[in-house]
Amino acid sequence: MAEEIEKVKCLIIGSGPAGYTAAIYAARANMRPVLYQGTQPGGQLTTTNEVENFPGYPDGITGPEMMIELQKQAERFETDVRHGWITKVDFSGDVHKVWVNDEKEIHCDTVIISTGASAKYLGLDSEQKYLKLGGGVSACAVCDGFFYRNQEVVIVGAGDSACEEAHYLSKLCKKVTMLVRRDEFRASKIMADRVKNTPNIEILFNTETEEVVGDGQVVTSVKVYNNQTNEKKEIPATGFFVAIGHKPNTDIFKDYLDLDETGYIINVPGTSKTNVEGVFVSGDAADHVYRQAVTAAGTGCMAALDAERYLAAKDASFEVSTSTYN
C-alpha cells in the first residue's frame, strides 16, 4: 500500500546557517516547519574547524558546534528536523510536491531551498586528507585566512575569485604562491593586474599540484610540477587554498526554477522569491558573491519572512506573527 501523502505548511530543504535560521523564524511564525537536513547535516560549515567571524561568539566556535546550537534553537521552537534528503520535486502546479529519498511524497504550501553550494577541490588524496583533518586545506580565504597570518600559503585558481582571494591573503600572509594551470589568467584584466602588482604574491603559470605534504596533522609544503617542462619543485607552505569554483546543489530544481549559467538559483532582487510562487531560496544556493555563514543566515531570515507573507496573502486565516520580528 502506498505511503500516505504528508501535507506541510513550510518545508525547508537543507540545513546549515540558512536552513536553520529560516526554521527558527518560520517556527516562531507558527508555520510548523519541517526541515530535511540533506546529505551533509549542518552544511559546509561542519568541515570548518574554527569560526571566528560570526557575530556573538567572542571566543570563536567550531563549525560543527555552531550547527548543533542552531539546530537546538530551531528545535526549541518545535521545528521538525528530519534526516534524509529531497531527491525529486514537482513545482508545476499549485501544490508544491517533493519526494524524500525517492519514496515519501510531501505536498507543501511553501518551500524554502537552503541546499547550499559545494566547493570544488582538486581531488588529490593528500588534499582530502588534510581537508578532513582541518590541518591546512581550505576553500575560503575570507573564512580561514586569519589563521595564516605572517605565514606562507599556496592558492590554486585562475579566475576572478581566485585573484580576489589571493589578494585578500596577501594582506595577512608573508607570501602567497598562486598556481595557474594555464599560461594566462581566466580572470578579468583588472583582477589579474591586481595580483601581478602585489609584491608578496608569486604567480606560477603552467603549474599544477602533485601533492599536499604534511606531518600527519598539518600542511608543511606543496609539491607542484610545470605541465610544459615537467619540472618539479616543493613550496614551503602551512596553508593550501583551493579557489577553482563552487557547484550549487540545485540540480533537482532545474526543470522548474530559473538558474544562471553556473546553476545558482535566480531570485527576485532584494527578496528570496524565485520564479515559482511559494518557493523561496536562501544561502549559497543563490549567493555566488559573499558565501559567508552570516549572509546565509540573513537570507534564511528573509526566506521565512517572505514565506510567511505569502501564506498570509493567500490565506486570510493565517496571520503574520509579530513575534517573528522580535
Secondary structure, 3 states (H helix, E strand, C coil): CCCCCEEEEEEEECCHHHHHHHHHHHHHCCCCCEEECCCCCCHHHHHCCCECCCCCCCCCECHHHHHHHHHHHHHHCCCEEECCCEEEEECCCCCEEEEECCCEEEEEEEEEECCCEEECCCCCHHHHHHHHHCCCEECCHHHHHHHHCCCEEEEECCCHHHHHHHHHHHCCCCEEEEECCCCCCCCCHHHHHHHHCCCCEEEECCEEEEEEEECCCCEEEEEEEECCCCCEEEEECCEEEECCCEEECCHHHCCCCCECCCCCECCCCCCCECCCCCEEECHHHCCCCCCCHHHHHHHHHHHHHHHHHHHHHHCCCCCCCHHHHC
